[in-house]
Amino acid sequence: MSTTLISTFFPLVCYLAYNIIVPQIEKLRPSLSVIMNMQRRRWVANATVRESPFDAILSGNIMGSVSFLASTAVLLILAIFAVFGQVPALMEALNSLSLDRTYTTLDVQLHLVVMLAMFVLAFFAFTLALRQFNHFCIMLGAIDHSAPTSEEEIDAITRMNALGAKNFNSGIRAYYFSVATVAWFVSEWLPIATCIATILILAHREFFSSAHRTAASAALIAARRSGPKQP
């Protein structure tokens, strides 16, 4: 297998592998996403005892962000389809850069297919997240404030929110790893280096960043506050 072919598929493989491996690591060390799931449960629990538009506003803001990124993915997909019809012009542009690489037309077309796959995966992840956040809003609105909400119902609503966040994160990661597919046009080794750098940055943000420490501290403070009172 040639280096060009490996570097073409490397970002896609890294993206898929990252989404598989990280959940296994989270069983040993909670990530920022896992910690935020605790805050999501607090959100739902607090929403059950208040009747205000506050929760609807928060949900709307979340869905607006997801909808924007899903729309952006559609535009990127259409742009790649447009590039398929301009491959000869793209080859001329790449040759004019006088970079140290020799890509054939087939190489470029195959790489465009990989780029297309990345953004299609991002689109499906964002639209699935949007649908799940929509379900979350319905479940949140269906809460009966005239009676105490059971822990099981709170957990179910929280899981729906967490599922939406999981797919949203998956779409964001597709965007991150797609940067490496752009680097491929410069050098066949650059996307590999870019993917490794992306993995390190994402791992740091998820497990070792200041945001992780801050969220963990907030979750710990909340747990102590809601814990049993000492006599």
N, C-alpha and C positions, 0 to 999 in steps of 0.2 A: 504494500500500500504506500503510495507516494506521500511526501510531506504535505503537499498541497491539499490532497484529499483529507488527510488527518486534520489539518488546520481548518478546513471547511466545516467539518462536523464537530470539531472540538467544543465550540460554544454551546451547541445544542445538547451534546452529551453531558457537559458540565452542568447545564441548567437542570436537566432531568435528574442527574445524580444528586445534585444539591437538594432538590425537593424530596428525595428519598432518604438521604443520609441524615439531614438535619433533624427530622422527627425522632430518629433513633438517638441522636446526641441529646435531645431535649429530655429524654428519660433519665439521663445522668446529671445534666445541668440545665435548669430552666432557662429558656431564652427570653428575650424581651417580649416576644409574642405570648409566651406562656404566662409571664407575669401580668401582662395586660389583660389576659383572660380573667384574672382575679378581679381586676377593676371593672371588667364588663359585668361580672356577676354582681358587684356592688351597685353598678348602675341600674341593673334590672331590679335588684332588691329595693333600691331607693325609689325607683319609678312606681313600684306597687303601692307606695304609701303617699303619693302626691298626685294631685290632679292639676296639671299645668301644661302649657304648650312647650315647656322647656325640652322635654324628651323628644317631641316631634321635630323641634328645631335642630337638635343634635343629629337625629337620624337623617334629616334632610340634607344637612351639610356633608355627612358621610356619603350618602348616595350621590350627591352632586359631584364629589371628587371622583368617585368610581366611574360615573357616567362620562365625565370629561376624558378620562384616560381610555375608556372603551372607545369613544369616538375618535380619539387620536390614533388608536390602533387600526381602526378602519381606514383612516387617511393614509397611514403608512403602508397598509396592504395594497391599497389602490396605487400608491406611488411605485411600489415594487412591480406591480403588473404593468405599469407604464414603462418602467425601465426595460422589461422584457422585450418591448418593441423597439428599444433604442440600444440594443447590445452593441452593434457596430460602432455607434457614436461613443458608447462607454469605453470600448476597447481603444479607440483613438485617444480619448481623454487620458486613459491610464498610461498608454504608451508615451504620451507627451510629457508625463511627469518624470520620465527617465529614471524610474526606480529599479532597484536590483531585484526584479522578479519577472518571470515569464509565464503568464497565464494564457491558456487557450480560451477560445470562445466557449467551449464545453465546460471548462473550469468555472468561468464566470456565471454561466447559466445555472450550473449546479449550486453555486454559492448563493445565487439569488433565490433558489428554491429553499435553501436552508434559512435564509433571512425571512422569507415568506412564512415558513413554518414557525419561526420564533414569534412573529407578530400575530399569526393566527392563534397560537397557544395563548398569547397575552390577551387577545380579544376574547377568547372563550373563558379565560380565567376571570377577566373583569366583568363580563356579562353574567357569569354564574354568581360572582360575588354580589353584583347588583340585584339579581333575583333573590339571593338569600337575605340580603339586607332588607329587601322589600317584604319578604316573609317575616323577618324580625319585627318590622314596623307593624305589620298586621297583628302579630302575636302580642306585641307590647300594647297596642291599642285595644286588644280584646281582654285585657286584665280587668277583672271585676273589683273595683275599689270599695265595694260595699262589704266585702268579707276578706279576711286575711288570705294572702296568696300562699299556696303550699310551696315547700322547698323544691319539690319535684317539678312544678311548673316554672319556677325561677330558673332551675338548672336547664330545663328544656329550651327556654327562651335565650338563655346565655349561650347554649351550644349553637343555636342558629346564628347568633351574632358572631361567635367565634369561627364558624364555618365560612361566613362571608369574609371575615378578616384573613383567614387562611388563603382563600382564593385571591383576594386582593393582593396579598404578599406575593403569591405565585406570579401574578401578572406583572408586578413591579420588578421581580427578579428577572423575568423575561426581557424587560426593558434594559436592565443592567447588563445582562449577558449579550444582548444584541449589540452593545457597543463593540464587543470583540469581533463581531461579524463585519463591522465597518472597518476595523483595523486591518482586516484581511487584505483589503485593496492596497495597503501600503507594503506589507510584507507577510509572507506565509508563516513567519515565526511570531509576529506581533500579536495575533489573536490568542495564541497559547499563553504568552506572557500576560496579556490583558485579562484572560480568564482566571489565571492564578491570582492576579492582583484583585480581581473582583471577588473571588472566593474569600480571600483574606480580609478584604474590607467588609463584606457582608457578615463574616464570622465575628469580626470585631464588634460590629454594630449590634449583632444579636446577643452576644455572650459577654463582652468585655467593655462595652462603651459606657460613657458617663450616663447616658439615657437608661441603660440597663441598671446601673447602680441606683439611680434616682427612683426608677419605677419599683425596684426591689425594696428600697427604703420606705416608699409610700405604702406599699402592700404590707410591709411589716408593721408600720404604725397603725394602719387600718385594722390589721388582725389583732393587735394588742388592745385597740379601742373597743372592738366588738367581742373580745374574749370575755370569759366569765369574770365577774367582779370578785375581788378578794374581800372576805369579811373583815 
